[in-house]
């Protein structure tokens, strides 16, 4: 009897072991972590937000390329595959552009000039201007590209890069020419300046002579009031004028506004304003004021 029970017990143990052996859970395949590239180029540096992308574009003087797409859109997926495998585009995107790809719309309506379709490519230059003039080949979807348009997209990137370089670097090149060949004749300097002049008329307020130096502040305002010592050519500088640059500093003082509380009176405001003027050494004869 005991031997019979022992035999049954051993059979049950063997069966349990067999089931346990064959019921082993199958290990799930590990998926690579999701990156900001979303497949548009894993070796590229992508920004995370639109605000970050705008900041980096402005501080690096590189144009921003915004790619709108959807993960479940077959057109987006097809274009993504061609974009990521094109070595020329990947190289230019890496070296010359700030990159952002989005699977959702932003609150900036300028990023959807003709609608919120996908895929679409929108470019923003370092002055934070949405370049609505840079389009593809389709009249009903101006900013759309298809896999067959990859060469056109590369051409667009190249033109964007070259046009921006010419726009941003032209004044600097003219100054560089002057610094490199200050001993050269005025005619040779004039030829150099003519080659590199921009289409921005604010950069030559009183003519396209050289050498001339203009200052643009961070708000992208040309500071035409900052001049040299020559009345006929206000922005011209010579070797003897170098002391002007050594002693010159740009200062900016701003007063932010706050809600006007009921406890404020005209007398209190006037007293506070006098303290403000004295503290920052503001010349009152050069200021104008108005009351509302």
LINVEN-V653704 format. One record per residue. N is the residue number from 1. PHI is phi as a letter, one per 40 degrees, with the letter a starting at -180 (999 if undefined). PSI is psi in whole degrees, -180 to 180 (none if undefined). D_CENTER is the distance of its C-alpha to the mean C-alpha in Angstrom with 1 decimal. Layout:
# LINVEN-V653704
N|PHI|PSI|D_CENTER / N|PHI|PSI|D_CENTER
This chain:
# LINVEN-V653704
1|999|-49|87.4 / 2|c|-41|85.1 / 3|c|-37|84.5 / 4|c|-44|83.5 / 5|c|-40|81.0 / 6|c|-39|79.5 / 7|c|-44|79.0 / 8|c|-42|77.3 / 9|c|-44|75.0 / 10|c|-37|74.0 / 11|c|-44|73.3 / 12|c|-43|71.0 / 13|c|-43|69.1 / 14|c|-42|68.7 / 15|c|-43|67.4 / 16|c|-42|64.9 / 17|c|-40|63.7 / 18|c|-45|63.2 / 19|c|-42|61.2 / 20|c|-35|59.1 / 21|c|-41|58.5 / 22|c|-13|57.4 / 23|c|19|55.4 / 24|c|133|52.8 / 25|c|139|49.3 / 26|c|129|47.0 / 27|c|132|44.0 / 28|c|141|40.7 / 29|c|130|38.3 / 30|c|130|35.4 / 31|c|141|32.0 / 32|c|148|29.0 / 33|c|145|26.5 / 34|c|133|23.7 / 35|b|171|20.3 / 36|c|-17|16.7 / 37|c|-30|17.0 / 38|f|28|19.7 / 39|g|-1|21.1 / 40|c|-3|18.3 / 41|i|92|18.4 / 42|c|-19|19.8 / 43|c|0|19.1 / 44|c|160|15.4 / 45|c|116|13.0 / 46|b|141|11.7 / 47|c|160|10.0 / 48|c|-34|12.5 / 49|b|162|11.3 / 50|c|-40|9.1 / 51|c|-43|9.0 / 52|c|-41|8.2 / 53|c|-42|5.2 / 54|c|-42|4.0 / 55|c|-46|5.7 / 56|c|-35|4.8 / 57|c|-45|1.9 / 58|c|-40|4.9 / 59|c|-20|7.4 / 60|b|-6|7.3 / 61|g|32|7.1 / 62|b|142|5.8 / 63|c|154|5.3 / 64|b|131|4.5 / 65|b|118|8.1 / 66|b|121|9.8 / 67|b|117|13.5 / 68|c|129|16.1 / 69|a|173|19.3 / 70|b|144|22.4 / 71|c|-31|24.4 / 72|c|15|27.7 / 73|c|118|26.7 / 74|c|-32|28.5 / 75|c|-40|26.3 / 76|c|-43|23.2 / 77|c|-40|25.1 / 78|c|-43|26.4 / 79|c|-38|23.1 / 80|d|-43|21.6 / 81|c|-43|24.6 / 82|c|-41|24.2 / 83|c|-46|20.5 / 84|c|-25|21.1 / 85|c|-6|24.1 / 86|c|109|22.8 / 87|c|-37|22.5 / 88|c|-46|20.9 / 89|c|-42|18.0 / 90|c|-40|17.6 / 91|c|-46|17.7 / 92|c|-40|15.2 / 93|c|-39|12.7 / 94|c|-40|13.4 / 95|c|-30|13.3 / 96|b|0|10.7 / 97|b|151|7.9 / 98|c|135|5.7 / 99|b|138|8.3 / 100|a|127|9.6 / 101|b|138|13.2 / 102|b|138|15.0 / 103|b|14|18.8 / 104|a|161|18.8 / 105|c|150|17.6 / 106|c|177|15.4 / 107|c|-6|16.9 / 108|c|106|14.5 / 109|c|-18|17.0 / 110|c|-17|14.7 / 111|c|-2|13.6 / 112|b|65|17.3 / 113|d|-33|18.6 / 114|b|24|21.7 / 115|h|168|22.1 / 116|b|46|21.0 / 117|c|167|22.4 / 118|b|153|21.3 / 119|c|150|20.2 / 120|a|147|17.6 / 121|b|124|14.4 / 122|b|139|11.9 / 123|b|141|9.2 / 124|b|127|6.7 / 125|c|170|6.5 / 126|c|-13|5.3 / 127|c|8|8.2 / 128|g|33|7.0 / 129|b|124|9.7 / 130|c|121|10.4 / 131|c|79|12.1 / 132|c|-12|15.3 / 133|c|-12|17.2 / 134|c|105|16.0 / 135|b|172|18.6 / 136|c|-144|20.9 / 137|b|-3|24.7 / 138|b|125|25.8 / 139|c|-28|26.9 / 140|c|-14|27.2 / 141|a|86|23.8 / 142|c|-29|21.5 / 143|b|18|18.5 / 144|c|147|20.8 / 145|b|148|21.6 / 146|b|166|24.6 / 147|d|-35|25.6 / 148|c|-13|27.5 / 149|c|15|24.5 / 150|c|-34|22.7 / 151|c|-37|23.6 / 152|c|-40|22.2 / 153|c|-41|18.9 / 154|c|-41|18.9 / 155|c|-39|19.9 / 156|c|-45|17.0 / 157|c|-43|14.5 / 158|c|-44|16.6 / 159|c|-38|16.8 / 160|c|-45|13.1 / 161|c|-50|12.8 / 162|c|-40|16.0 / 163|c|-38|15.5 / 164|c|-40|12.3 / 165|d|-43|14.3 / 166|c|-40|17.2 / 167|c|-44|15.5 / 168|c|-36|13.9 / 169|c|-13|16.7 / 170|d|-51|19.7 / 171|c|-37|20.8 / 172|c|-38|20.3 / 173|c|-39|22.4 / 174|c|-42|25.1 / 175|c|-41|25.4 / 176|c|-42|25.6 / 177|d|-42|28.3 / 178|c|-44|30.2 / 179|c|-34|30.0 / 180|c|-31|31.2 / 181|b|57|34.1 / 182|c|-21|35.2 / 183|c|-5|38.7 / 184|c|165|38.1 / 185|c|158|39.5 / 186|c|-31|37.7 / 187|c|-39|38.0 / 188|c|-36|36.1 / 189|c|-39|33.3 / 190|c|-39|33.3 / 191|c|-41|32.9 / 192|c|-42|29.9 / 193|c|-41|28.2 / 194|c|-35|29.1 / 195|c|-32|27.4 / 196|b|9|24.0 / 197|c|150|24.0 / 198|c|175|21.1 / 199|c|1|21.8 / 200|c|106|20.5 / 201|c|-18|24.0 / 202|c|-18|22.8 / 203|c|-13|22.5 / 204|b|72|26.3 / 205|c|-28|28.0 / 206|b|28|31.4 / 207|h|167|31.2 / 208|b|39|29.7 / 209|c|166|31.9 / 210|b|156|31.1 / 211|c|144|30.6 / 212|a|148|28.5 / 213|b|125|25.8 / 214|b|149|23.6 / 215|b|134|21.4 / 216|b|123|18.2 / 217|c|172|17.6 / 218|c|-17|14.4 / 219|c|8|15.0 / 220|g|29|14.7 / 221|c|126|18.5 / 222|c|121|20.6 / 223|c|79|23.3 / 224|c|-15|26.3 / 225|c|-11|28.8 / 226|c|106|28.2 / 227|b|173|30.7 / 228|c|-149|33.0 / 229|b|5|36.8 / 230|b|121|37.5 / 231|c|-35|38.4 / 232|c|-28|38.3 / 233|b|89|34.9 / 234|c|-27|33.1 / 235|b|19|30.1 / 236|c|141|32.3 / 237|b|143|32.9 / 238|b|178|35.7 / 239|d|-39|36.7 / 240|c|-16|38.8 / 241|c|4|35.9 / 242|c|-26|34.1 / 243|c|-28|35.6 / 244|c|-42|33.6 / 245|c|-34|30.4 / 246|c|-32|32.1 / 247|c|-1|33.2 / 248|c|137|30.2 / 249|b|141|27.8 / 250|c|123|25.3 / 251|b|146|26.1 / 252|b|125|24.7 / 253|b|133|26.7 / 254|b|147|25.9 / 255|b|116|28.2 / 256|c|151|26.9 / 257|c|151|29.2 / 258|b|161|31.2 / 259|d|138|33.6 / 260|c|107|36.8 / 261|c|157|39.6 / 262|c|-26|43.2 / 263|c|-13|44.5 / 264|c|142|42.8 / 265|b|165|45.1 / 266|c|-38|44.7 / 267|c|-42|46.6 / 268|c|-44|44.3 / 269|c|-41|41.2 / 270|c|-41|42.7 / 271|c|-43|43.7 / 272|c|-39|40.3 / 273|c|-39|38.7 / 274|c|-40|41.2 / 275|c|-41|40.3 / 276|c|-46|36.5 / 277|c|-42|37.3 / 278|c|-39|39.6 / 279|c|-41|37.3 / 280|b|10|34.4 / 281|f|48|36.9 / 282|c|131|35.7 / 283|c|111|37.9 / 284|c|-27|39.3 / 285|c|-16|40.7 / 286|b|6|37.2 / 287|b|148|36.0 / 288|b|147|36.7 / 289|b|158|37.0 / 290|a|152|37.8 / 291|b|143|39.1 / 292|b|none|38.5
